[in-house]
Amino acid sequence: MKTRYSFGGDEHIFVECDEEMSLQAFFKGLSITNGVRDSRIKGVTEICPANASFQIKFNPDEIAPDDLLAELKRIEETASKSVASLKTRIIEIPVLYNDPWTHETLMRFRERHQDPSSTDIEYAARINDLGTVDNFIKAHSGAPWFVSMVGFVAGLPFLYQMAERAKQIEVPKYLRPRTDTPKLTVGHGGCFGCIYSVRGAGGYQMFGVTPMPIYDPTQTISYLKDFMVLFRPGDIVKWKPIDREEYDQTVAAVEAGKFQPRIRDVSFALDEFEKDIDGYNRKLQEALYGH
C-alpha cells in the first residue's frame, strides 16, 4: 500500500503506512515520526505514533497544512531508504494464566462472548487449533512480543507477536465490550495482545494477570520512579508463566519496593529477524537470560 495522507480538521494530518499491521509498517511509521521529531518543523506540536499509522498535530498559524504535508512526504522519501533497526529493550513480564480474578470477571460476562460455554483461554486455544490450554500458554509465552504502540488508556501497550504470520495467535474481541476488566489483565483482540494498565471497561479476551505494575502516576513504585509509564514503542516483551505462589511473592515484593523487573538492552534489526525468526527470537531470549 502506498502511504496515505489525510487531513483531520484544521490541526491534524493522519498518515496510514499500511492497511494491515506488520513490523514493516511499524518501522516505516517509526522512521517517519523520528524524522519529524529530528527535523523540528516549526508549528508541529504533537507526534502520535500508532501500530501502522501516525498522526501529527500542528498549529496552522505557524505552518500551512500543504507545507507540512510536503515536509512529511520529503521525510518519507528519506525514511524509506533507512535501515529498519533500533536500540531497544527486552522486558520479562510474569503472568499468572487462568487466574481467579479474570476468571470471575469473564464468567460475569459470558452472554457477551462468542462461546458462553467455555472460558476465554479455552476458546482461544480451540480456534487457534492448539488443542489444550497448556498448549495455548506455551504458544502465547513461547515467542516474544513487540510493543507497537502505547496508549488508548495511559500506559497500555499494544503487543504484536514476533512469529511467522501463520503461527500468530488471533482471537476476536468480545461480541460486546465488558464494563469491567481487572487491572493488569493480559488480554488479546485480533492480532494484538495488551496489558490493561488500569481497571475498566474492555473487549479483549482475558488470559491471565501480571503482578507487575506497568503504570504508576504517583511514581512511588521502585522501577517507575523516573517515569510513570513502563513501556515505549519498540520494546520487546517476553511472557514468563508463573504459579500463584510466585504471583503472591511478586506482589509482596512490589509493595515492599524490592521488585526489579528483568530488563536488558538489545538491538533489533528487521532484516535479520525476517531471515530466521525462530533463531533471532532465541538470541533475544539469550540476551534476556544470559545463556
Backbone bond lengths (Angstrom), bond angles and torsions (degrees), N, CA, C in turn:
res aa  C-N    CA-C-N  psi(-1)  N-CA   C-N-CA  omega(-1)  CA-C   N-CA-C  phi
1 M - - - 1.461 - - 1.515 109.76 -
2 K 1.316 116.70 134.49 1.448 121.48 173.18 1.518 108.95 -73.50
3 T 1.339 116.23 140.83 1.460 120.65 179.73 1.525 109.92 -54.02
4 R 1.352 115.24 132.45 1.461 119.96 -176.93 1.531 109.42 -112.61
5 Y 1.336 115.56 123.84 1.459 122.21 179.82 1.527 109.11 -107.12
6 S 1.321 116.70 139.14 1.463 120.08 174.98 1.531 108.86 -147.90
7 F 1.316 115.34 149.65 1.460 120.41 179.53 1.523 109.76 -87.89
8 G 1.323 115.83 140.63 1.458 121.72 175.08 1.510 109.10 -115.95
9 G 1.322 116.96 94.21 1.453 120.10 -176.25 1.522 110.74 66.88
10 D 1.324 116.35 -149.91 1.461 121.67 -176.10 1.523 113.17 -93.24
11 E 1.346 117.95 -9.70 1.466 119.27 -168.72 1.524 114.01 -128.03
12 H 1.324 118.86 8.32 1.460 119.96 -176.48 1.534 111.78 -136.33
13 I 1.322 114.67 146.34 1.463 121.81 165.69 1.522 107.36 -122.49
14 F 1.334 115.78 125.72 1.458 122.12 179.82 1.527 108.13 -104.79
15 V 1.335 116.13 132.53 1.464 121.22 -174.83 1.523 109.44 -125.56
16 E 1.334 116.25 121.61 1.463 122.24 175.73 1.522 109.02 -99.73
17 C 1.328 116.18 120.38 1.468 120.98 -179.48 1.523 111.88 -84.37
18 D 1.315 117.04 -27.70 1.465 121.77 178.22 1.516 108.25 -163.96
19 E 1.345 116.00 163.80 1.454 120.14 179.52 1.521 112.03 -85.29
20 E 1.331 118.00 -15.50 1.461 121.04 178.03 1.521 109.19 -131.45
21 M 1.319 114.76 155.25 1.454 120.03 -178.61 1.529 110.35 -75.87
22 S 1.324 115.34 135.32 1.456 122.59 172.36 1.516 106.78 -156.75
23 L 1.321 116.48 162.60 1.460 118.40 176.65 1.527 110.68 -66.38
24 Q 1.340 117.01 -30.04 1.454 119.93 176.68 1.531 110.55 -62.76
25 A 1.335 116.93 -43.89 1.465 120.80 178.94 1.521 110.85 -65.19
26 F 1.339 115.96 -40.10 1.460 119.49 178.25 1.523 110.87 -60.72
27 F 1.337 116.72 -48.40 1.462 119.68 -177.71 1.524 111.62 -65.78
28 K 1.307 117.26 -33.47 1.462 119.99 176.86 1.525 110.08 -62.24
29 G 1.332 116.02 -48.34 1.463 119.80 178.01 1.513 112.07 -63.56
30 L 1.348 117.02 -40.53 1.463 120.95 179.48 1.526 110.92 -62.67
31 S 1.337 116.76 -42.63 1.464 120.33 -179.11 1.529 111.25 -63.19
32 I 1.339 115.82 -41.52 1.470 118.85 -178.58 1.528 110.66 -69.72
33 T 1.336 117.15 -45.23 1.469 119.05 -178.90 1.532 111.51 -66.26
34 N 1.337 117.46 -35.41 1.464 119.35 174.39 1.526 110.18 -63.83
35 G 1.343 115.83 -37.87 1.459 119.75 177.85 1.521 112.08 -65.35
36 V 1.332 116.31 -38.66 1.466 120.49 176.77 1.523 110.13 -63.74
37 R 1.329 115.66 -44.49 1.472 119.55 179.15 1.521 111.48 -61.41
38 D 1.337 116.95 -46.17 1.468 120.64 -176.39 1.524 111.85 -70.80
39 S 1.337 117.84 -26.81 1.468 121.08 -179.31 1.523 112.84 -75.56
40 R 1.328 115.84 -19.67 1.476 120.58 179.41 1.523 111.50 50.39
41 I 1.317 115.72 51.70 1.464 121.44 -178.05 1.526 109.54 -64.27
42 K 1.304 116.84 127.92 1.459 121.23 -179.88 1.530 109.50 -62.19
43 G 1.319 116.30 130.93 1.454 121.27 178.15 1.511 114.47 100.21
44 V 1.340 118.14 -17.99 1.470 120.20 177.59 1.524 108.48 -75.84
45 T 1.320 116.38 123.94 1.468 120.71 -176.43 1.526 113.68 -109.48
46 E 1.332 117.44 -20.84 1.461 118.89 -178.65 1.524 109.95 -157.23
47 I 1.340 115.68 140.64 1.455 122.97 177.25 1.520 107.42 -122.02
48 C 1.334 117.79 121.01 1.470 121.89 -174.52 1.528 109.91 -122.44
49 P 1.351 118.55 92.24 1.463 120.28 177.52 1.521 111.45 -75.62
50 A 1.330 116.59 148.40 1.462 122.50 177.18 1.524 108.70 -132.18
51 N 1.343 116.43 -165.02 1.462 120.35 -172.53 1.528 112.66 -63.61
52 A 1.310 117.56 -51.64 1.468 121.71 -179.15 1.527 109.58 -137.01
53 S 1.322 116.02 28.50 1.460 121.91 -177.93 1.522 108.47 -159.97
54 F 1.320 115.66 176.14 1.463 119.26 173.16 1.525 108.59 -159.37
55 Q 1.325 115.28 164.62 1.458 121.00 179.64 1.523 109.57 -132.40
56 I 1.311 115.32 138.12 1.458 121.66 178.32 1.526 108.47 -114.04
57 K 1.320 116.19 128.02 1.462 121.02 173.81 1.520 108.28 -101.88
58 F 1.333 116.39 138.45 1.457 119.75 -176.80 1.524 110.42 -144.63
59 N 1.317 114.70 163.29 1.460 122.29 176.99 1.528 107.99 -97.39
60 P 1.342 118.49 110.02 1.470 120.34 -176.63 1.523 113.76 -67.54
61 D 1.343 117.26 -12.82 1.465 119.48 175.41 1.532 111.22 -77.74
62 E 1.354 115.97 -16.61 1.461 120.05 -178.64 1.520 113.01 -106.04
63 I 1.315 117.58 -26.82 1.459 120.66 176.87 1.530 108.81 -146.74
64 A 1.303 116.86 132.82 1.463 121.37 179.65 1.526 109.76 -70.68
65 P 1.324 117.86 142.91 1.469 120.59 -179.10 1.525 113.54 -52.74
66 D 1.310 118.57 -44.17 1.467 121.10 -179.31 1.528 111.63 -66.21
67 D 1.329 116.61 -33.24 1.469 119.78 177.49 1.527 110.70 -67.75
68 L 1.336 117.09 -41.42 1.462 120.04 177.56 1.524 110.37 -65.78
69 L 1.321 117.14 -40.33 1.457 120.72 177.96 1.528 110.44 -58.59
70 A 1.311 117.17 -43.35 1.465 121.14 178.58 1.525 110.93 -63.10
71 E 1.337 117.46 -39.11 1.458 121.44 177.89 1.530 110.97 -63.46
72 L 1.329 116.57 -43.06 1.462 120.48 -179.67 1.529 111.19 -63.70
73 K 1.310 117.31 -41.32 1.469 120.42 179.29 1.528 110.97 -66.56
74 R 1.331 116.67 -35.31 1.461 120.04 176.15 1.519 110.94 -65.02
75 I 1.338 116.05 -42.56 1.457 120.61 179.05 1.523 110.58 -66.31
76 E 1.332 117.42 -36.72 1.465 120.84 178.27 1.527 110.98 -60.08
77 E 1.329 117.86 -40.76 1.467 121.24 179.86 1.520 110.75 -60.86
78 T 1.324 116.82 -41.23 1.462 120.92 178.86 1.521 110.85 -70.66
79 A 1.339 116.28 -41.82 1.466 120.73 -177.32 1.519 111.54 -65.03
80 S 1.330 117.78 -34.17 1.459 120.55 -177.33 1.517 112.23 -66.87
81 K 1.338 116.43 -18.49 1.470 120.43 179.80 1.527 112.06 -94.01
82 S 1.329 117.69 -7.97 1.463 121.15 -176.76 1.529 110.83 -80.96
83 V 1.314 115.96 155.49 1.463 121.88 179.25 1.532 109.05 -78.43
84 A 1.329 116.37 133.38 1.465 120.81 -178.26 1.521 109.78 -80.36
85 S 1.310 116.10 89.92 1.460 121.32 178.80 1.516 108.83 -151.19
86 L 1.298 116.16 160.12 1.460 119.79 177.59 1.515 110.74 -160.51
87 K 1.333 114.59 154.25 1.453 122.34 170.47 1.518 106.82 -85.93
88 T 1.319 117.53 127.56 1.456 119.38 -175.16 1.519 110.55 -148.57
89 R 1.340 116.50 -160.97 1.468 121.47 -178.86 1.525 109.36 -133.58
90 I 1.330 115.70 150.40 1.455 120.51 167.93 1.525 107.02 -112.50
91 I 1.333 115.85 131.93 1.459 122.31 -171.48 1.524 109.49 -125.59
92 E 1.318 116.88 128.37 1.468 121.04 176.11 1.533 109.53 -85.26
93 I 1.339 115.40 127.65 1.461 120.83 177.90 1.529 108.59 -117.78
94 P 1.336 118.52 113.53 1.466 120.44 177.17 1.522 110.72 -71.02
95 V 1.336 116.93 141.72 1.465 121.76 -178.23 1.526 110.27 -135.50
96 L 1.319 116.03 127.00 1.462 121.67 168.70 1.516 106.71 -92.55
97 Y 1.325 116.22 99.34 1.463 120.45 178.49 1.531 109.35 -74.06
98 N 1.330 115.67 152.89 1.474 120.80 179.06 1.520 111.48 55.54
99 D 1.302 117.36 41.01 1.465 121.63 -178.08 1.530 110.79 -74.65
100 P 1.330 118.15 161.10 1.471 120.49 -177.14 1.529 114.08 -70.66
101 W 1.339 118.92 -26.02 1.464 120.57 -173.81 1.526 111.84 -77.77
102 T 1.324 117.34 -47.06 1.460 117.70 175.83 1.526 110.68 -69.20
103 H 1.341 117.10 -30.56 1.469 119.26 178.00 1.529 110.47 -63.85
104 E 1.319 116.46 -44.88 1.470 119.74 178.58 1.520 110.42 -61.56
105 T 1.332 116.46 -40.35 1.459 120.24 -178.76 1.519 111.45 -67.65
106 L 1.319 117.35 -47.99 1.467 119.54 -177.02 1.529 111.68 -64.42
107 M 1.330 117.48 -30.38 1.462 119.66 178.00 1.528 111.18 -69.56
108 R 1.338 117.07 -27.18 1.463 120.18 177.69 1.524 112.69 -73.64
109 F 1.323 116.41 -17.04 1.466 120.07 -174.16 1.522 112.34 -121.98
110 R 1.341 118.10 29.80 1.468 119.38 -176.36 1.519 112.96 -65.03
111 E 1.336 117.53 -27.59 1.463 118.70 -178.62 1.527 111.71 -69.62
112 R 1.326 116.72 -11.29 1.467 120.36 178.71 1.528 111.81 -98.66
113 H 1.316 116.80 3.87 1.457 121.65 -172.61 1.522 111.55 -105.07
114 Q 1.343 115.80 154.64 1.460 121.23 178.90 1.529 112.40 -63.40
115 D 1.329 116.97 -31.77 1.469 121.27 -176.70 1.532 109.24 -133.39
116 P 1.325 117.51 84.87 1.467 120.61 -177.00 1.526 114.20 -62.37
117 S 1.325 117.20 -16.21 1.468 120.01 -176.78 1.522 113.10 -85.89
118 S 1.338 118.65 -6.60 1.466 120.73 -179.81 1.516 109.92 -128.30
119 T 1.327 117.07 171.10 1.458 121.30 174.54 1.532 108.73 -85.60
120 D 1.318 115.79 170.03 1.463 119.96 -179.39 1.527 111.40 -59.76
121 I 1.320 116.55 -44.90 1.463 119.59 -175.41 1.532 110.89 -72.95
122 E 1.322 118.13 -32.52 1.466 120.66 174.22 1.524 110.82 -65.40
123 Y 1.321 116.27 -42.29 1.460 121.47 178.23 1.525 110.47 -62.86
124 A 1.344 116.70 -44.58 1.462 120.94 -179.55 1.524 111.27 -63.23
125 A 1.334 116.58 -40.26 1.466 120.16 178.51 1.520 110.51 -62.84
126 R 1.324 116.66 -42.05 1.466 120.44 -177.20 1.517 112.17 -67.46
127 I 1.326 118.38 -49.01 1.461 118.94 -174.01 1.525 112.31 -75.01
128 N 1.349 117.34 -14.01 1.458 120.45 174.54 1.536 112.00 -98.24
129 D 1.343 115.69 11.74 1.471 122.05 176.69 1.524 112.68 55.69
130 L 1.345 115.19 39.73 1.461 119.91 179.62 1.521 112.74 -102.13
131 G 1.312 117.03 -3.13 1.457 120.86 171.58 1.508 114.54 80.53
132 T 1.318 117.33 -71.08 1.460 121.56 -174.02 1.522 111.24 -119.64
133 V 1.330 114.98 163.30 1.463 120.29 176.59 1.528 110.52 -62.95
134 D 1.331 117.47 -39.61 1.469 120.41 178.58 1.522 111.00 -60.30
135 N 1.324 116.98 -41.92 1.462 119.97 177.88 1.527 111.06 -64.80
136 F 1.335 115.59 -37.30 1.456 119.11 178.43 1.525 110.57 -64.06
137 I 1.330 117.21 -44.52 1.464 120.81 -179.96 1.528 110.40 -61.04
138 K 1.334 116.73 -39.58 1.465 120.05 177.72 1.525 111.00 -63.62
139 A 1.332 116.92 -41.21 1.465 120.63 179.76 1.529 111.01 -69.29
140 H 1.323 116.61 -39.70 1.466 121.46 -178.11 1.523 111.45 -68.51
141 S 1.320 117.18 -39.74 1.467 121.64 -175.46 1.520 112.69 -95.86
142 G 1.337 117.73 -6.07 1.459 120.11 -173.65 1.519 113.85 -74.28
143 A 1.333 117.40 -43.22 1.462 121.17 -179.05 1.524 110.37 -102.37
144 P 1.332 117.95 149.98 1.476 120.14 176.04 1.529 111.08 -68.06
145 W 1.335 114.81 167.38 1.467 122.40 179.04 1.512 108.69 -128.39
146 F 1.316 115.89 141.95 1.465 123.41 -176.15 1.523 109.66 -98.96
147 V 1.323 117.74 129.16 1.464 121.52 175.98 1.533 107.78 -79.80
148 S 1.326 115.87 107.14 1.461 119.78 -176.50 1.523 112.67 -94.95
149 M 1.328 117.04 -15.89 1.468 120.03 -177.04 1.526 108.08 -165.50
150 V 1.319 116.55 147.67 1.465 122.01 173.76 1.520 107.38 -125.97
151 G 1.334 116.47 123.22 1.454 118.83 -179.18 1.507 112.51 156.17
152 F 1.302 115.76 -155.65 1.467 126.15 -170.87 1.515 108.36 79.02
153 V 1.337 117.60 -62.46 1.461 121.45 160.37 1.524 106.21 -123.38
154 A 1.315 117.06 161.47 1.463 121.00 -171.97 1.526 111.54 -56.88
155 G 1.317 115.64 125.95 1.458 121.42 172.47 1.504 116.19 83.32
156 L 1.345 118.99 -3.60 1.468 121.06 -175.95 1.523 110.25 -77.74
157 P 1.357 118.53 122.43 1.462 120.38 178.15 1.529 111.41 -92.07
158 F 1.330 116.09 138.37 1.459 121.50 167.00 1.524 107.19 -92.89
159 L 1.338 116.48 131.09 1.457 121.67 -170.63 1.520 110.82 -121.90
160 Y 1.331 115.42 131.58 1.465 121.92 -177.22 1.519 108.16 -115.90
161 Q 1.336 116.89 122.77 1.464 121.33 -173.53 1.528 111.57 -67.71
162 M 1.318 116.03 130.37 1.455 122.35 -178.19 1.532 109.46 -88.82
163 A 1.314 114.72 72.97 1.460 121.94 -178.93 1.520 108.68 -143.34
164 E 1.321 116.31 165.44 1.455 119.56 174.29 1.518 109.11 -56.20
165 R 1.329 116.44 145.35 1.470 120.32 -175.63 1.531 111.52 -53.54
166 A 1.330 117.82 -39.31 1.467 121.03 -178.04 1.524 112.36 -67.26
167 K 1.333 117.02 -21.65 1.465 120.97 -177.78 1.527 112.66 -100.05
168 Q 1.320 117.59 -5.13 1.458 120.03 -178.25 1.532 110.88 -69.42
169 I 1.321 115.04 138.19 1.463 120.86 177.99 1.526 109.18 -72.99
170 E 1.317 116.33 131.53 1.464 121.47 174.85 1.523 108.94 -132.73
171 V 1.313 115.48 128.47 1.467 121.95 -179.93 1.528 107.79 -143.88
172 P 1.326 118.77 129.73 1.465 119.64 179.88 1.521 111.90 -69.23
173 K 1.313 115.59 157.58 1.463 120.52 173.38 1.527 109.93 -70.08
174 Y 1.309 116.48 166.80 1.468 121.73 175.28 1.525 109.97 -53.18
175 L 1.332 116.69 153.31 1.458 121.04 177.23 1.525 110.99 -62.07
176 R 1.333 115.84 -37.93 1.464 122.44 173.34 1.518 108.15 -135.38
177 P 1.324 119.26 138.22 1.458 120.62 -176.29 1.528 112.31 -61.61
178 R 1.318 115.28 149.96 1.472 121.85 172.50 1.536 109.37 -77.08
179 T 1.303 115.52 160.32 1.468 120.23 171.84 1.523 111.24 -96.10
180 D 1.338 117.11 2.65 1.460 120.63 -178.03 1.527 109.54 -149.88
181 T 1.321 115.67 139.99 1.465 123.87 172.52 1.520 106.98 -147.05
182 P 1.329 119.53 128.28 1.461 119.78 179.58 1.526 112.23 -61.61
183 K 1.303 115.85 147.11 1.460 121.52 174.90 1.521 110.19 -59.11
184 L 1.323 116.50 138.76 1.463 125.14 177.27 1.524 113.62 69.14
185 T 1.343 115.69 24.23 1.461 120.74 172.23 1.524 109.85 -67.92
186 V 1.330 115.69 136.14 1.465 121.99 171.23 1.526 106.60 -90.32
187 G 1.339 116.49 112.83 1.456 121.20 -173.74 1.515 112.54 -119.86
188 H 1.345 114.35 175.99 1.461 119.59 -179.81 1.521 109.80 -155.75
189 G 1.350 115.37 135.97 1.457 120.87 176.29 1.515 110.08 -148.20
190 G 1.331 117.15 123.67 1.460 120.04 -174.96 1.517 109.80 68.75
191 C 1.351 116.28 -124.80 1.467 119.84 176.95 1.522 111.71 -99.90
192 F 1.334 118.13 2.90 1.453 121.29 -173.99 1.528 113.50 -106.15
193 G 1.328 114.96 135.01 1.446 120.98 166.00 1.519 109.06 -92.79
194 C 1.335 115.98 168.45 1.462 119.63 175.98 1.517 108.70 -160.20
195 I 1.319 115.18 168.60 1.461 122.30 168.17 1.524 106.22 -124.69
196 Y 1.330 116.63 120.75 1.474 120.19 177.87 1.530 108.11 -70.96
197 S 1.313 116.84 111.55 1.466 120.63 -175.49 1.524 112.97 -72.40
198 V 1.339 116.32 -24.64 1.468 121.18 179.34 1.529 108.42 -137.30
199 R 1.311 116.51 163.88 1.468 120.81 175.79 1.529 109.03 -75.03
200 G 1.336 115.77 140.54 1.461 118.39 178.63 1.508 111.87 169.07
201 A 1.314 115.78 -169.45 1.460 121.64 -179.93 1.527 110.14 -66.08
202 G 1.336 115.68 159.63 1.455 118.87 178.77 1.515 111.60 -178.02
203 G 1.326 115.02 159.74 1.455 119.69 -179.31 1.512 114.14 -126.42
204 Y 1.337 117.49 -0.39 1.460 120.13 -179.59 1.530 110.72 -76.70
205 Q 1.333 115.88 150.58 1.458 121.31 172.27 1.527 108.93 -61.95
206 M 1.336 117.17 145.20 1.457 121.80 -176.01 1.529 110.04 -111.24
207 F 1.336 115.89 120.43 1.469 121.22 -175.99 1.517 113.74 -106.82
208 G 1.320 117.37 -24.00 1.463 120.13 -176.21 1.506 109.92 176.93
209 V 1.327 115.36 -166.58 1.466 120.60 -178.62 1.525 108.10 -145.21
210 T 1.340 115.86 145.50 1.461 119.95 175.93 1.528 110.00 -102.60
211 P 1.323 117.97 144.24 1.468 120.53 175.76 1.523 112.59 -83.28
212 M 1.325 116.99 0.82 1.457 122.55 -171.56 1.527 111.17 -101.99
213 P 1.334 119.20 105.86 1.463 120.96 178.58 1.524 111.72 -57.94
214 I 1.342 116.24 142.97 1.465 120.90 179.82 1.518 111.86 -118.82
215 Y 1.335 116.40 -1.07 1.470 121.37 -178.43 1.515 108.31 -149.62
216 D 1.329 116.71 127.23 1.459 121.03 -178.48 1.529 109.56 -144.73
217 P 1.346 117.83 94.09 1.469 120.20 -178.61 1.522 113.19 -64.69
218 T 1.338 117.43 -18.67 1.467 119.99 177.70 1.526 112.06 -83.44
219 Q 1.326 116.37 -16.78 1.466 123.74 -178.53 1.523 112.61 52.76
220 T 1.340 114.31 43.06 1.468 120.03 176.20 1.522 112.73 -103.02
221 I 1.331 117.83 -18.67 1.473 121.01 176.39 1.522 108.36 -69.42
222 S 1.327 116.59 136.18 1.465 122.14 -168.78 1.521 113.78 -51.54
223 Y 1.322 118.35 -46.15 1.459 120.45 -174.51 1.539 113.13 -90.41
224 L 1.348 117.10 3.88 1.460 121.31 177.55 1.531 112.02 -118.40
225 K 1.319 116.71 18.05 1.467 120.14 -177.65 1.525 112.46 -72.03
226 D 1.326 116.93 -31.43 1.466 120.12 -178.80 1.522 111.64 -79.11
227 F 1.348 116.18 -33.69 1.465 120.43 -179.86 1.519 108.26 -152.61
228 M 1.329 116.95 136.74 1.461 120.42 -170.92 1.531 113.96 -73.47
229 V 1.335 117.88 -15.11 1.465 122.06 -179.24 1.526 109.07 -110.14
230 L 1.321 117.33 128.43 1.464 120.80 -177.66 1.527 112.23 -72.39
231 F 1.334 116.77 -49.18 1.459 120.40 -167.95 1.520 112.96 -89.82
232 R 1.334 114.17 154.85 1.453 122.22 168.73 1.526 108.22 -139.61
233 P 1.337 117.36 152.79 1.458 119.71 -178.95 1.527 111.57 -54.97
234 G 1.334 116.49 135.11 1.455 121.72 -177.78 1.507 113.47 101.35
235 D 1.346 118.08 -15.82 1.463 120.30 174.11 1.529 109.85 -62.30
236 I 1.326 115.59 155.03 1.459 121.97 177.54 1.527 107.71 -119.08
237 V 1.331 116.27 134.21 1.460 122.33 -176.79 1.524 109.93 -111.80
238 K 1.313 116.16 135.39 1.462 122.39 171.75 1.519 108.23 -119.63
239 W 1.349 116.34 113.92 1.463 120.74 177.21 1.523 110.46 -70.87
240 K 1.325 116.40 141.95 1.470 122.03 174.97 1.525 108.32 -124.74
241 P 1.340 118.71 107.28 1.468 120.10 177.73 1.532 110.63 -63.03
242 I 1.332 116.26 133.88 1.464 121.33 178.41 1.524 109.54 -131.55
243 D 1.357 115.92 165.42 1.458 120.22 176.63 1.528 109.52 -99.18
244 R 1.326 115.97 178.23 1.473 120.16 -175.83 1.527 111.52 -63.13
245 E 1.319 117.55 -36.12 1.460 119.93 -179.66 1.531 110.97 -62.57
246 E 1.325 116.41 -46.53 1.466 119.28 179.07 1.521 110.82 -67.52
247 Y 1.323 117.15 -34.16 1.469 120.22 176.25 1.534 109.86 -59.05
248 D 1.332 116.76 -50.92 1.466 120.85 -178.55 1.524 111.25 -62.51
249 Q 1.324 116.93 -39.25 1.463 120.50 179.15 1.530 111.02 -64.34
250 T 1.318 116.44 -39.23 1.463 120.10 -179.69 1.523 111.01 -69.29
251 V 1.327 117.27 -41.37 1.463 120.61 176.64 1.525 110.16 -57.78
252 A 1.322 116.26 -44.20 1.465 120.89 179.80 1.526 111.05 -64.71
253 A 1.332 116.77 -39.97 1.465 120.45 179.72 1.519 111.29 -66.40
254 V 1.344 117.06 -38.73 1.469 120.88 176.50 1.520 109.83 -61.79
255 E 1.330 116.56 -47.66 1.467 121.04 -178.52 1.529 112.05 -63.10
256 A 1.347 116.65 -31.42 1.465 121.04 179.97 1.522 112.37 -85.57
257 G 1.317 117.03 -2.37 1.460 120.72 -179.08 1.513 114.06 74.52
258 K 1.338 116.78 21.56 1.469 121.03 -175.89 1.524 113.55 -108.15
259 F 1.322 117.47 -6.13 1.467 119.23 -176.60 1.520 110.66 -85.94
260 Q 1.324 116.02 130.29 1.455 121.94 174.68 1.529 108.31 -126.25
261 P 1.319 117.76 118.84 1.459 119.58 -179.63 1.527 111.42 -65.79
262 R 1.325 114.65 152.25 1.464 119.62 176.26 1.531 108.04 -80.97
263 I 1.327 116.76 113.85 1.471 123.18 -178.24 1.517 108.00 -135.15
264 R 1.325 116.42 133.03 1.458 120.96 177.80 1.529 109.50 -131.45
265 D 1.315 116.62 142.21 1.460 121.62 174.27 1.522 109.46 -76.54
266 V 1.335 116.61 134.92 1.458 121.70 178.91 1.525 109.59 -141.67
267 S 1.312 115.75 163.75 1.460 122.42 170.48 1.517 108.05 -107.61
268 F 1.333 116.05 141.62 1.455 120.26 178.56 1.522 109.23 -124.91
269 A 1.342 115.76 127.77 1.461 122.06 178.65 1.523 108.47 -121.43
270 L 1.320 116.72 118.63 1.461 121.49 -174.08 1.520 112.25 -62.40
271 D 1.336 118.26 -41.80 1.467 119.52 -177.43 1.524 111.73 -65.55
272 E 1.339 117.42 -39.66 1.463 120.39 177.74 1.525 110.87 -67.51
273 F 1.321 116.81 -38.75 1.462 121.20 177.64 1.524 110.54 -60.53
274 E 1.318 117.27 -44.82 1.468 120.70 -176.02 1.518 112.40 -70.03
275 K 1.333 118.01 -25.40 1.468 120.86 178.53 1.522 111.96 -69.46
276 D 1.329 117.35 -34.87 1.469 121.60 -177.09 1.520 108.33 -153.17
277 I 1.334 116.10 83.08 1.471 120.87 -173.44 1.518 111.72 -60.78
278 D 1.331 117.42 -50.18 1.468 119.97 -177.91 1.522 111.53 -64.45
279 G 1.333 116.96 -42.17 1.457 120.15 179.47 1.516 112.37 -65.36
280 Y 1.333 116.39 -39.27 1.458 120.30 179.75 1.528 110.41 -67.30
281 N 1.337 116.47 -39.40 1.468 119.97 177.78 1.520 111.29 -63.67
282 R 1.332 117.02 -36.31 1.471 119.67 176.92 1.527 110.53 -63.42
283 K 1.327 117.14 -39.90 1.466 120.28 178.68 1.528 111.23 -64.25
284 L 1.333 116.27 -38.95 1.463 119.48 177.89 1.521 110.90 -63.09
285 Q 1.329 116.25 -41.70 1.465 119.76 179.36 1.513 111.73 -69.09
286 E 1.327 116.54 -33.52 1.470 119.84 175.11 1.527 109.82 -63.81
287 A 1.318 116.94 -38.56 1.457 120.36 177.57 1.525 111.14 -64.73
288 L 1.339 116.57 -34.38 1.458 120.94 -179.19 1.520 111.66 -72.91
289 Y 1.327 115.96 -42.00 1.474 119.93 -172.71 1.529 113.54 -104.34
290 G 1.326 117.18 -7.05 1.455 118.96 175.06 1.510 114.91 76.90
291 H 1.336 117.82 25.59 1.479 119.89 177.39 1.512 108.69 -154.60
